Amino acid sequence: MIDHSIEPGHGDSVASWTTVIIIMVAVTAGTLFFYLNVPVLVYASAALLVVGLVIGWILKRAGYGVGGSKGAGH
């Protein structure tokens, strides 16, 4: 049987949730704008995806990642 108390968290942190939500919004919007044939907003959605990755990296460096000093585990 697996002891979940010693699991590393599998990304259950503020940094990972924020990153995933931003990326999901970007992909959903990008898909919609692609379907509606609005290339400028497709590229804006792609840029938002990159912004989501950068925000996740910044939050992780700030201590909000798994095992970070400001995470839910502390």
QUIMOSUL-V147914 format. One record per pair of residues at least 6 apart in sequence whose C-alpha atoms are under 6 Angstrom apart, sorted by the first residue. I is the first residue (numbers start at 0). J is the second residue. D is the distance in whole Angstrom. If there is no record, write none. Layout:
((I/J/D) (I/J/D))
This chain:
((12/64/5) (12/65/5) (13/63/6) (14/55/5) (14/58/5) (14/59/6) (14/63/5) (14/64/5) (18/51/5) (18/55/5) (21/51/5) (22/48/5) (22/51/6) (25/44/5) (25/47/6) (25/48/5) (29/41/5) (29/44/5) (32/41/6) (33/41/6) (62/68/5) (62/69/5) (63/69/5) (63/70/5))
